[in-house]
Amino acid sequence: MQERLQKIISRAGVASRRAGEELILAGRVRVNGHVVRELGTKADLGADTIEVDGRRLVPEAARYLVLHKPRGVVSTLSDPEGRPTVAGLLEGAGTRLYPVGRLDFATSGVLLITNDGDFANGLLHPRGGVPKTYVVKTRGVMTEAELERWATGVQLEDGKTLPADIHFLRHEEGKTWFELTLREGKNQQIRRMGEATGFPVMRLARLSFAGITSEGLRPGQWRSLGLEELLALREQYGVPRKVRGAALGMEGTAGERRVRRPAATAPERHAAPRGARAAKSPAKPAADARPRRGRER
């Protein structure tokens, strides 16, 4: 079956679809020996000889992983500054993989990993509204009204943030802990929200992405997504389009922990990070210390 070249490149695990377009425009892709520079060009991986930088593409099983990204690691496959990258944590995974979106250097938590460009694009597209839940620690004691401002939207230099779901956890020594669920992905959004409201973010960890969590994984460990998780993701967000061809239940490697998780549903509640106490009702905010939830999209 013929498909656009950038889609074939993405499915082969060479690069994302957008990066594949750049490879085509740069003249680094050949079809049956001829350089192709047109983005609309179609080919059939089963019938045509397709090469990227002289290397022939062959179909590979789709892989879907969840990594517990530690702080102090870059969410890219290489770093010009020589900092540790997620590529070093994925050694032994058996194929070329790349992250679905990014977590910044100082942020830890759930990072999905794949070689399926359609899967990545489907979960990252703005219209999907895929929920991402974080635990946030800010400097300063936030009141109910200040938490509500985060829930209804904060004005940033590139526009106002969308309504979010916020759940107060506790106040502790002049700091505020809360959970925040976003359905958008502006660059450095949560840290910029903190700066804009006068409550700088001191600690940030992602608890879940599209309902997938890293529960049971230590920082630096990863696992393959289970069949039920993949089926639930397809039902809710339309990806992956084919589950049968996914590499499931592969042999564990040094970085993989065999953790079986239930189907992806709404973001799960997690305990606050190590050292956290159960949520208590402070004098401010109000009695139940739980602001009204923002409208979800």
MIKEVO-803136 format. One line per 10 residues: their letters; for each residue x, y negated, z of N, C-alpha, C. Coordinates in pm, 1 decimal. Each point is the difference from the previous one (the first is absolute). Layout:
! residues N
A = X Y Z X Y Z X Y Z  ...
This chain:
! residues 297
MQERLQKIIS = 84.3 119.5 0.0 -84.3 -119.5 0.0 88.1 -124.9 0.0  -29.5 -94.0 -86.3 79.5 -121.6 -8.1 -39.3 -99.5 108.6  102.1 -64.1 56.1 -19.4 -101.3 102.7 98.8 -112.9 -25.2  -26.0 -114.1 58.3 94.5 -110.7 -10.8 133.0 39.6 62.6  108.1 -46.8 -60.5 133.4 38.6 45.6 25.1 -34.5 146.2  -44.3 -118.7 41.3 24.9 -38.3 138.7 -69.6 93.7 98.0  -114.1 54.0 -41.4 -71.9 94.5 85.5 74.9 132.8 5.4  53.9 42.6 -113.3 78.4 124.4 -3.5 123.8 -13.3 88.0  67.0 -115.0 -9.1 119.1 -22.9 81.6 -34.2 4.1 148.2  -112.9 -58.3 32.4 -43.3 0.0 139.2 -32.0 140.8 48.2
RAGVASRRAG = -74.6 75.8 -80.5 -36.5 136.2 38.6 122.9 89.7 13.2  104.5 -28.8 -77.5 122.0 80.9 5.6 85.8 -33.2 120.5  -41.0 -101.7 76.8 72.7 -33.9 121.3 124.7 -82.4 -22.2  15.2 -58.4 -118.3 117.9 -80.7 -28.1 -12.3 -137.6 63.2  -117.6 -58.5 -8.9 -21.9 -134.6 52.8 -149.7 -24.4 8.4  -37.6 -107.8 67.0 -140.8 -37.7 1.6 -40.8 -43.6 -140.4  -130.7 -14.9 -20.8 -46.1 -37.3 -133.8 52.7 -137.6 -40.0  -0.1 -93.1 93.1 50.5 -133.4 -31.5 149.1 3.6 -32.4  75.8 77.1 78.9 143.4 12.4 -28.1 22.4 72.1 -132.7  -90.4 92.9 -33.3 8.9 68.3 -128.3 -17.6 -95.5 -116.7
EELILAGRVR = -89.1 -98.1 16.1 -17.8 -101.4 -104.1 129.3 -77.6 -21.5  68.4 -30.3 108.0 127.0 -72.1 -10.4 105.7 83.6 -71.6  -0.1 131.5 24.7 93.9 88.3 -68.6 -26.6 0.7 -149.9  -127.9 0.8 -36.5 -35.9 -0.7 -142.9 44.2 -129.5 -65.6  -32.9 -113.0 63.7 36.2 -129.8 -56.6 150.5 -17.0 -11.9  74.4 67.0 87.6 146.1 -9.8 -2.8 63.5 93.9 -103.4  -81.5 77.1 -71.5 52.5 90.0 -102.2 67.5 124.1 55.2  -39.8 40.7 119.3 64.2 114.6 65.2 -79.2 129.0 -16.8  -106.8 -6.4 -82.5 -85.6 117.0 -19.3 0.8 40.4 -147.9  17.1 131.2 -24.8 -4.0 54.7 -135.7 -109.4 105.1 -9.7
VNGHVVRELG = -68.7 1.2 -113.1 -98.4 103.2 -31.2 42.1 66.3 -129.8  30.0 129.4 6.9 46.9 76.3 -117.0 119.5 -68.1 -66.9  90.0 -51.9 84.4 123.6 -58.5 -49.2 -6.5 -145.5 -36.1  -116.9 -61.8 6.0 -15.3 -140.2 -39.3 -28.5 -87.6 122.8  71.0 -112.4 7.8 -21.2 -93.6 109.7 -138.2 -63.2 -13.9  -72.4 -3.6 109.4 -134.4 -58.0 1.4 0.1 -119.9 93.6  -51.3 -114.2 -49.4 -6.7 -122.1 81.0 -142.2 -53.1 14.2  -96.1 67.2 -61.3 -138.4 -45.3 5.6 -72.5 64.6 117.3  -62.6 -82.3 86.2 -64.9 53.3 119.1 -123.5 83.6 -31.8  -59.8 -20.2 -115.0 -119.7 76.3 -35.0 28.0 135.8 -61.0
TKADLGADTI = 127.0 34.7 -18.9 36.2 126.0 -63.8 -45.8 119.1 83.1  -55.7 100.3 -69.7 -43.3 122.1 67.1 83.1 118.9 -46.8  6.9 101.8 88.0 73.5 121.3 -33.2 -59.1 114.8 79.7  47.8 120.0 -30.8 -45.2 121.0 68.7 123.2 67.8 58.4  8.5 3.1 132.2 118.5 57.1 64.3 17.4 146.9 -34.7  -110.0 69.8 -30.6 10.1 140.8 -34.9 44.2 23.5 -143.3  -20.1 -98.8 -87.1 32.5 19.4 -141.5 115.3 -86.3 -48.3  22.8 -114.1 63.7 105.3 -92.2 -42.9 120.9 7.4 92.7  114.3 -38.8 -55.1 121.7 -10.6 79.3 11.7 -143.9 48.1  -15.1 -19.9 128.4 2.2 -133.9 58.0 121.0 -10.5 91.3
EVDGRRLVPE = 79.8 -103.8 -20.7 122.5 -17.3 76.6 4.5 -139.0 63.1  51.0 -6.9 120.5 25.7 -126.8 68.8 148.0 -2.1 34.0  70.5 -98.7 -56.2 146.0 -9.2 18.6 68.0 129.8 -40.5  -50.7 62.2 -108.1 61.3 121.2 -52.2 -39.1 127.7 71.2  -81.3 -9.3 104.5 -41.3 117.9 76.2 -142.3 38.0 -36.7  -17.0 124.7 -42.4 -132.4 44.1 -44.7 -93.7 16.8 118.9  -123.2 -46.8 -19.5 -99.2 13.0 105.2 -64.4 137.6 -4.5  -19.4 57.5 116.4 -71.4 126.7 11.7 -104.8 -17.3 109.8  -116.1 60.9 -16.5 -103.1 -14.0 102.7 47.2 58.9 133.2  -35.6 -64.4 109.0 31.3 53.2 132.2 -124.6 -7.4 87.2
AARYLVLHKP = -4.6 88.2 96.4 -116.6 1.9 88.7 -7.8 -130.1 77.3  -121.3 -51.6 13.1 -19.1 -122.8 76.9 27.7 28.1 147.3  63.1 -96.5 67.2 30.6 12.8 142.0 -65.0 -115.9 75.2  -52.8 30.7 117.5 -65.3 -100.7 84.2 45.9 23.1 143.2  74.4 -95.9 53.7 56.9 13.1 133.5 -41.2 -118.8 85.9  9.7 18.3 131.5 -9.3 -111.6 93.1 128.8 1.1 81.2  64.1 -115.4 4.9 124.8 -18.4 73.0 -24.5 -90.1 120.5  56.1 36.9 114.2 1.3 -90.2 114.6 125.1 -85.7 -13.9  -17.6 -116.3 -61.6 114.8 -87.7 -24.7 47.9 -63.2 131.0  128.7 11.2 29.0 53.1 -66.5 119.3 25.0 -148.1 -27.1
RGVVSTLSDP = 14.3 -78.4 106.8 48.1 -136.1 -16.3 145.0 5.7 -44.8  44.1 -106.4 -68.3 138.2 -5.2 -44.3 27.4 81.7 -124.4  -105.0 29.9 -77.6 12.8 73.4 -125.6 -75.9 -75.9 -107.9  59.9 -12.1 -118.0 -62.0 -72.4 -111.0 -90.8 94.6 -78.0  -119.8 -47.3 -37.6 -97.5 81.9 -72.0 25.0 -0.1 -150.2  124.5 18.2 -39.3 37.2 9.7 -140.4 95.4 117.4 -16.9  29.5 34.4 -124.5 89.4 112.3 -25.8 146.3 -41.4 2.5  27.2 -129.4 -9.7 137.4 -50.4 9.1 -4.7 -141.1 55.9  111.8 -44.5 55.2 3.6 -133.8 58.4 134.9 -64.3 -30.4  0.5 -117.3 -66.0 126.7 -64.7 -34.3 81.7 -40.5 121.6
EGRPTVAGLL = -64.5 -13.0 116.0 71.9 -36.4 121.2 56.2 121.0 73.9  -27.3 117.2 -52.5 54.7 120.2 60.7 -72.1 48.0 124.9  -121.8 -49.0 23.4 -75.7 43.5 116.9 -60.3 139.3 -24.5  -32.8 73.2 107.5 -62.2 131.6 -16.9 -132.4 -12.9 -74.5  -29.8 95.9 -86.3 -124.2 -1.2 -77.2 -79.1 128.3 24.3  -125.8 -0.8 -42.3 -82.9 119.9 15.8 52.9 114.9 -84.8  75.8 -30.6 -105.1 55.4 106.9 -83.0 86.0 93.8 84.4  73.0 -55.8 95.1 83.6 82.8 85.2 -79.7 91.7 90.5  -123.8 -38.0 29.9 -84.9 82.8 85.1 -70.1 109.8 -79.1  -2.6 -13.3 -132.8 -73.5 93.4 -84.1 89.4 101.5 -69.0
EGAGTRLYPV = 126.8 3.4 38.4 90.4 98.1 -59.5 -52.4 139.9 27.7  -1.5 82.2 -102.3 -52.8 135.0 14.9 -145.6 12.6 -40.3  -62.8 -112.0 -36.2 -140.9 6.5 -40.7 -16.9 67.8 -135.4  106.6 8.3 -77.8 -3.3 80.1 -121.3 -39.5 -70.9 -126.9  -29.7 -128.2 3.2 -37.0 -73.4 -120.5 19.1 -147.9 24.9  -7.2 -80.1 -106.4 14.9 -143.9 15.8 -131.1 -57.7 51.5  5.6 -65.1 112.7 -118.9 -54.6 64.7 18.3 -148.1 26.6  -110.0 -69.8 18.2 8.4 -142.4 32.3 -117.0 -37.2 90.8  14.4 -107.2 76.1 -104.3 -38.0 96.1 -123.3 -59.3 -67.5  -113.1 18.2 66.3 -124.7 -66.0 -40.5 -6.0 -131.1 77.5
GRLDFATSGV = 41.1 -108.4 -64.3 11.5 -127.2 68.9 124.0 -2.0 87.8  2.9 -94.3 94.9 118.8 -15.9 83.4 -37.1 -35.2 142.9  91.9 30.4 88.5 0.7 -53.9 135.8 131.1 -74.9 14.3  -2.9 -116.1 65.2 123.6 -76.2 6.3 102.1 65.8 91.7  120.3 -51.4 -2.2 115.6 59.0 67.1 -26.2 25.0 148.2  -69.3 -92.7 64.9 -21.1 8.5 145.1 -131.4 67.0 38.1  -76.8 48.4 -98.1 -128.8 63.0 27.3 12.3 151.6 -12.4  -62.5 71.2 92.0 2.0 145.7 -2.2 -138.8 53.5 -32.5  -7.1 132.6 -18.1 -130.8 63.3 -14.0 -24.6 68.4 -131.8  -126.8 14.0 -34.6 -44.6 81.3 -112.7 41.8 -61.3 -134.2
LLITNDGDFA = 68.8 80.8 -79.6 36.1 -39.5 -136.1 -25.8 120.7 -89.7  -94.4 -13.3 -93.2 -28.0 108.7 -92.5 108.0 3.1 -107.8  33.3 121.4 -43.5 106.7 23.2 -96.9 -54.8 90.0 -109.5  34.5 -27.3 -126.1 -53.9 80.6 -109.7 90.6 -7.2 -122.2  -31.3 81.9 -99.3 56.6 -14.3 -133.3 -110.6 -20.5 -102.6  -121.0 -29.5 48.1 -118.4 -18.5 -83.3 -33.2 -149.6 -6.1  31.4 -61.0 -112.7 -22.8 -143.2 -14.4 -146.7 -38.5 7.3  -88.9 84.7 -53.5 -143.2 -29.3 7.1 -47.4 -1.7 144.7  51.9 91.0 79.7 -35.2 7.1 142.1 41.0 -129.3 70.0  123.6 -42.4 -24.7 48.9 -122.7 62.7 -81.4 -120.8 -44.3
NGLLHPRGGV = -23.8 -11.4 -129.6 -75.3 -114.7 -50.4 -142.8 -1.2 53.6  -62.1 117.5 9.9 -136.4 7.6 47.8 -15.6 -45.8 143.9  100.2 30.2 84.0 -7.8 -38.6 140.3 44.7 -143.8 24.0  76.4 -55.6 -93.2 51.6 -135.6 19.7 -83.1 -106.7 -70.2  -85.9 38.6 -92.8 -75.3 -100.9 -75.9 -91.5 -77.8 94.3  -2.2 -132.1 -11.1 -81.4 -82.6 90.6 -147.2 37.5 4.9  -56.5 44.1 -110.7 -143.5 30.4 -0.5 -33.1 124.0 82.6  102.3 80.2 31.8 -24.2 121.8 76.6 -33.7 -26.3 145.0  50.2 -109.3 56.4 -27.1 -32.1 139.4 41.8 109.5 95.6  113.1 65.9 -27.1 44.3 111.5 83.7 41.2 -51.6 138.2
PKTYVVKTRG = -53.1 58.6 107.9 31.6 -49.5 134.9 138.8 40.6 47.3  68.0 -93.8 62.9 131.4 23.5 59.9 -7.3 -52.6 143.1  23.3 87.5 97.0 -14.0 -37.2 140.3 136.8 -10.9 66.4  18.9 -108.3 75.5 127.1 -29.1 66.3 -21.9 -23.1 148.9  102.1 26.6 79.7 2.7 -47.5 137.9 95.4 -118.8 0.8  -45.3 -110.1 58.8 73.0 -126.8 -5.7 28.7 -49.4 141.4  120.6 -48.3 19.7 36.7 -65.5 126.2 43.0 -141.9 -34.4  -67.3 -98.2 59.5 34.5 -139.2 -26.4 48.8 -68.4 126.7  77.7 -104.2 -17.7 41.6 -83.9 113.0 -114.2 -95.7 32.5  -38.8 -4.9 127.9 -108.2 -87.8 42.3 -125.9 77.5 35.1
VMTEAELERW = -80.2 -59.2 87.0 -125.2 62.1 44.1 -113.6 -50.5 -88.5  -51.1 85.0 -85.5 -105.5 -37.4 -93.4 -136.7 13.4 67.0  -83.7 -100.6 -19.3 -136.8 4.5 51.6 -90.4 68.9 -101.1  -125.1 19.9 39.8 -95.9 60.6 -91.4 -15.8 -84.2 -126.3  -4.3 -132.1 15.9 -16.8 -87.0 -116.3 120.1 10.4 -93.4  118.3 13.5 56.0 120.7 9.4 -82.7 7.1 134.7 -71.7  -43.4 105.6 66.1 -8.2 129.8 -66.9 -106.5 -2.8 -109.7  -109.8 -68.6 28.4 -107.1 -11.1 -99.5 47.1 -73.7 -124.4  88.7 -95.3 17.2 54.9 -71.2 -116.1 73.2 96.1 -92.3  74.0 94.2 58.6 66.6 101.1 -81.8 -103.0 88.0 -70.8
ATGVQLEDGK = -110.6 29.7 69.5 -101.6 87.7 -57.7 -73.5 -64.9 -116.8  -25.2 -130.0 9.2 -78.5 -67.3 -104.0 85.2 -52.8 -114.6  129.9 -15.1 22.6 88.2 -44.7 -107.4 90.1 -114.4 41.5  125.9 8.7 -37.8 99.6 -101.7 33.0 47.9 -65.6 -128.9  6.1 -130.6 -1.4 43.8 -71.9 -118.6 151.9 6.9 -10.6  50.0 58.2 -110.0 142.7 6.6 -28.9 28.8 -84.5 -122.8  127.3 -16.9 -32.3 35.3 -86.4 -113.3 -50.4 56.0 -132.5  -22.6 132.7 -7.8 -50.1 60.0 -123.6 -147.6 38.2 10.5  -72.0 -61.4 91.7 -142.4 23.7 10.9 -41.0 55.8 135.1  -128.9 2.3 23.5 -52.8 49.8 127.1 -7.9 152.0 -2.4
TLPADIHFLR = 36.5 61.7 111.0 -6.4 145.1 8.1 -144.9 46.4 7.3  -24.2 122.0 -47.3 -134.4 55.5 3.0 -39.0 38.4 142.8  -129.9 10.3 26.5 -43.2 46.2 132.3 63.9 133.7 36.6  31.5 16.5 127.2 69.7 119.4 47.0 -70.8 55.9 122.5  33.3 122.7 33.8 -54.1 65.3 119.2 106.6 -7.7 108.5  -33.0 -54.6 115.8 98.3 -19.5 105.9 -52.0 59.0 130.8  89.5 64.3 74.7 -36.3 64.9 125.6 106.2 -31.2 104.8  -38.6 -77.2 99.9 92.3 -38.6 105.5 44.3 122.0 80.9  130.3 5.7 33.3 52.8 107.5 83.2 31.1 -47.9 141.0  86.3 -103.9 12.4 33.8 -46.8 134.3 85.3 -126.3 -7.3
HEEGKTWFEL = 8.7 -67.6 113.8 98.3 -105.8 23.1 106.7 56.8 92.2  123.3 -40.5 -24.2 110.3 53.1 79.3 115.8 -98.3 0.1  26.7 -61.7 116.3 114.6 -88.7 17.1 6.2 -108.4 -107.7  -112.1 -66.2 -21.6 -4.2 -109.0 -96.4 -4.3 44.3 -144.5  -28.0 126.7 -25.6 -10.0 53.6 -135.7 -140.0 55.5 -21.3  -39.7 14.3 -127.1 -130.5 56.5 -34.0 18.1 117.9 -93.8  -66.0 111.6 34.1 0.1 119.5 -83.8 -140.0 19.2 -57.9  -8.8 30.8 -129.3 -129.8 29.9 -61.0 19.3 83.3 -125.7  -108.4 64.7 -43.2 -0.2 71.8 -126.7 -66.2 -88.0 -105.7  53.8 6.1 -121.2 -50.8 -81.9 -109.8 -12.1 86.2 -124.1
TLREGKNQQI = -118.4 -0.2 -61.6 -21.1 73.7 -124.3 -23.0 -98.7 -114.0  86.8 6.7 -99.6 -7.2 -85.8 -118.5 -45.6 80.3 -120.4  -61.6 -69.5 -95.7 -38.5 62.2 -126.9 57.6 -79.8 -116.8  112.6 -60.3 24.5 74.1 -71.9 -103.9 147.5 14.0 33.9  87.1 -54.8 -84.6 142.1 20.0 23.9 86.1 -116.2 -45.0  -22.2 -116.5 59.4 87.1 -112.6 -30.1 139.6 27.4 57.1  101.3 -54.9 -64.6 137.1 20.9 45.4 19.7 -53.5 142.2  56.3 84.1 88.6 28.5 -38.7 138.1 -123.5 -60.9 68.0  -117.5 51.6 -35.5 -124.7 -64.6 40.7 -15.3 -14.6 151.2  20.0 107.5 75.1 -26.2 -5.8 143.9 99.5 -92.3 69.7
RRMGEATGFP = 123.9 6.1 -38.2 99.5 -88.7 61.2 -30.4 -146.1 -33.8  -46.3 -26.5 -121.3 -34.4 -137.6 -36.8 -126.3 -46.3 72.3  -93.1 92.6 24.1 -118.5 -35.9 77.6 40.8 -41.6 141.5  97.2 70.5 55.5 48.4 -35.8 132.7 63.0 -137.4 3.6  82.9 -29.9 -98.5 64.5 -131.2 -6.5 -103.3 -110.5 -18.9  -99.4 25.3 -84.9 -100.2 -101.6 -31.4 -89.1 -32.0 119.1  -17.9 95.7 90.6 -89.6 -20.6 113.8 74.1 -29.2 129.6  133.9 -3.2 -5.7 77.6 -29.8 119.1 22.8 118.6 92.3  -17.1 121.2 -53.6 24.5 121.3 77.8 94.3 90.8 -79.7  130.2 -26.7 3.7 95.3 77.3 -80.3 -6.5 149.1 31.4
VMRLARLSFA = 10.3 80.8 -105.5 -4.9 145.7 15.1 134.9 50.3 49.5  -2.4 73.8 110.8 121.2 54.5 59.3 18.1 148.6 -33.5  -108.6 68.8 -22.3 5.5 143.3 -29.3 -113.6 33.3 -93.8  29.0 84.8 -100.6 -101.8 33.9 -98.3 22.0 143.7 -45.8  -105.4 80.2 8.8 7.3 139.2 -45.1 -129.9 36.2 -70.1  10.3 69.3 -112.0 -120.3 42.1 -72.2 -43.6 137.4 50.2  -124.1 6.4 46.1 -54.1 123.7 53.9 -59.7 89.4 -107.0  -59.8 -59.6 -102.8 -62.6 81.3 -103.2 -10.4 -77.4 -130.3  -5.6 74.3 -109.1 -18.1 -54.6 -134.8 -104.7 88.9 -66.2  -114.9 -58.5 -33.9 -109.8 74.8 -61.5 -41.7 118.5 86.7
GITSEGLRPG = 13.3 -13.7 132.1 -38.0 106.6 90.7 107.7 103.0 25.5  112.2 -7.5 -71.9 111.5 92.7 20.0 88.8 -53.5 111.8  32.8 83.5 96.7 82.7 -42.2 112.2 130.9 78.3 2.4  91.5 -43.3 85.8 128.5 70.3 18.5 1.6 73.0 133.8  -117.6 28.8 54.0 -8.3 68.7 128.3 78.4 131.0 -4.2  80.9 23.8 102.0 80.1 120.9 6.4 135.8 -12.3 -66.3  25.7 -111.9 -66.2 128.6 -21.7 -66.2 84.6 -98.1 80.2  124.6 35.2 22.4 92.8 -94.4 60.6 50.4 -95.8 -107.4  49.3 -118.0 39.1 55.4 -92.5 -99.6 104.3 70.1 -88.1  -16.8 -14.1 -130.6 90.4 62.6 -95.3 -50.3 132.3 -54.2
QWRSLGLEEL = -103.4 59.1 60.7 -55.0 125.6 -48.4 -112.2 -24.9 -99.7  -24.4 100.3 -85.2 -108.6 -8.5 -95.9 -67.3 135.8 -12.1  -118.7 -0.7 -61.1 -71.9 123.4 -27.4 -76.7 -16.6 -129.9  -34.6 111.1 -60.7 -86.0 -2.1 -118.8 -144.8 -19.3 43.1  -75.9 -74.4 -78.6 -142.4 -13.7 26.8 -69.1 133.7 -27.1  -99.2 29.9 81.2 -73.4 124.1 -16.1 -109.6 -10.9 -104.4  -52.2 115.4 -38.9 -104.2 4.5 -102.7 -121.8 -81.3 40.9  -43.8 13.2 125.0 -118.9 -73.0 44.1 23.9 -150.6 -3.1  119.5 -42.9 35.6 32.4 -142.2 -4.8 -5.8 -51.9 -143.3  56.2 75.8 -93.6 1.3 -43.1 -139.2 -141.3 -3.5 -58.1
LALREQYGVP = -80.5 98.5 33.6 -138.2 0.6 -48.3 -78.4 -118.1 55.8  24.0 -32.2 127.3 -68.9 -114.1 60.4 44.3 -130.9 -64.0  128.5 -14.1 -28.4 49.7 -120.4 -67.1 -62.6 -14.2 -138.5  -10.3 112.0 -71.8 -60.0 -7.2 -133.9 -146.7 -39.9 8.6  -71.0 53.2 98.6 -141.8 -33.4 14.7 -19.4 -147.6 33.5  87.4 -55.5 85.4 -17.3 -137.9 44.4 60.4 -102.1 -96.2  115.5 34.3 -60.5 73.0 -100.5 -78.2 30.2 43.3 -143.6  -42.3 120.7 -38.5 15.9 43.7 -138.3 135.5 57.0 -34.3  90.0 9.9 95.5 132.7 57.3 -23.7 37.4 92.3 116.0  81.6 104.4 -31.6 53.7 38.0 -131.3 -109.3 58.2 -89.3
RKVRGAALGM = 15.9 -18.8 -130.0 -103.9 46.3 -91.2 -1.6 151.8 -9.5  117.2 61.8 12.7 8.6 145.2 -2.5 68.2 45.5 127.9  -69.5 82.4 75.1 56.4 51.1 124.6 61.9 136.4 -21.3  -53.0 76.8 -92.1 48.1 136.5 -20.4 147.7 4.1 -35.6  48.5 -99.7 -75.3 139.4 1.4 -42.7 96.0 -55.4 102.9  -51.7 -46.6 113.8 87.1 -57.6 101.9 82.0 108.0 67.4  123.8 -36.6 37.5 87.7 92.4 71.1 -41.1 2.3 146.3  -66.9 106.3 41.9 -50.9 11.1 136.0 69.8 115.4 71.6  17.9 -17.4 130.7 53.2 108.9 81.0 138.7 43.4 -38.7  84.8 -92.0 -45.3 135.7 34.9 -39.1 82.3 32.5 122.6
EGTAGERRVR = 110.2 65.7 -21.8 88.6 34.0 110.3 49.1 -125.7 68.7  8.6 3.5 130.2 46.8 -115.2 76.0 146.7 -29.3 -26.3  38.8 -125.8 16.5 139.5 -39.8 -13.4 40.5 -67.7 129.3  123.0 -48.4 2.4 50.5 -61.4 122.9 -86.0 -116.1 45.3  -57.7 -73.2 -94.0 -78.1 -116.7 36.8 -148.0 26.1 15.5  -42.8 121.3 -34.9 -143.8 26.1 -0.1 -41.3 76.0 124.6  -111.6 -42.1 54.2 -60.0 71.1 111.1 -133.8 54.1 -45.7  -22.4 127.4 24.0 -122.9 63.4 -46.4 -114.5 -35.0 93.4  -67.4 -107.6 -31.3 -111.6 -47.2 81.6 -124.8 3.1 -85.7  -99.3 73.3 41.9 -125.3 7.5 -75.3 -97.7 -101.6 55.9
RPAATAPERH = -52.1 -85.5 -85.7 -88.8 -106.8 42.5 -138.8 22.1 -57.0  -103.7 -51.8 65.7 -135.4 9.0 -53.3 -17.5 -93.1 -118.2  -115.2 8.4 -61.4 -27.6 -84.7 -116.2 6.5 -146.0 38.1  40.6 -83.2 -98.3 8.1 -143.5 23.7 -140.0 -56.1 15.4  -20.2 -77.3 104.9 -128.5 -66.6 21.6 27.8 -144.0 31.1  -80.4 -59.6 84.3 27.8 -136.9 39.7 127.8 -2.9 81.0  71.3 -113.0 6.3 123.7 -7.6 76.2 -20.6 47.9 142.5  95.2 82.8 47.9 -12.3 57.2 132.5 53.2 -94.3 105.8  -53.0 14.9 122.8 50.4 -75.5 112.3 123.3 69.2 55.8  103.2 -73.7 29.4 123.0 54.3 56.4 32.5 -72.6 128.7
AAPRGARAAK = 75.0 66.0 84.7 51.8 -68.8 117.5 99.6 -104.4 -43.7  15.0 -105.0 81.7 99.7 -101.2 -29.0 137.5 63.0 10.2  106.3 -67.6 -49.3 134.0 56.1 0.3 46.0 39.2 139.6  111.5 73.9 4.4 55.1 49.3 123.8 6.6 -111.2 104.8  -42.1 32.4 120.0 3.9 -98.9 106.3 -129.2 -76.9 13.7  -94.6 21.5 -93.0 -125.4 -74.8 5.1 -91.2 58.3 105.9  -79.8 -86.5 60.9 -99.6 42.3 96.6 -137.9 -6.7 -63.4  -94.1 61.3 65.5 -136.8 -4.1 -52.2 -49.0 -143.4 -1.6  -88.8 -30.8 -96.6 -49.4 -136.4 -12.4 -74.8 -41.6 125.8  24.2 -123.2 44.5 -69.4 -55.4 115.8 -70.4 -128.0 -40.7
SPAKPAADAR = -104.1 -31.8 71.6 -74.4 -121.3 -29.9 63.3 -117.2 71.9  55.8 -96.8 -71.3 64.6 -113.8 62.5 -101.4 -107.2 37.1  48.3 -100.1 72.3 -87.6 -112.3 33.4 -42.5 -71.5 -126.9  92.8 -13.1 -93.0 -29.6 -50.6 -133.4 65.0 97.8 -96.4  -68.1 54.3 -99.0 -133.8 -27.0 -46.4 -110.2 44.0 96.5  -123.2 2.7 -58.6 -119.9 28.7 76.9 4.4 138.7 60.8  -108.7 34.3 75.1 -0.7 116.4 87.5 44.4 128.2 -67.2  -49.6 30.8 -120.1 37.0 127.6 -58.8 129.7 -9.8 -79.4  55.9 -121.1 -10.6 129.9 -22.4 -64.4 2.8 56.0 -140.7  -113.3 4.0 -65.5 -4.8 55.6 -134.7 -75.4 -92.5 -92.0
PRRGRER = 69.2 -74.6 -86.3 -67.0 -96.3 -85.9 -88.6 67.4 -103.8  -92.9 -77.7 -48.8 -89.0 51.6 -103.1 80.5 41.7 -120.7  -33.7 112.5 -57.6 72.2 51.3 -114.6 -29.7 -84.4 -124.4  104.5 -22.4 -77.4 -19.5 -73.6 -123.8 -72.6 83.7 -102.2  -59.1 -64.7 -93.4 -70.7 69.6 -107.3 98.3 79.5 -83.9  -27.8 128.4 -24.3 87.5 82.7 -82.9 -41.4 -11.6 -144.1  99.5 18.9 -82.2 -25.0 -3.9 -144.4 23.7 137.1 -56.6
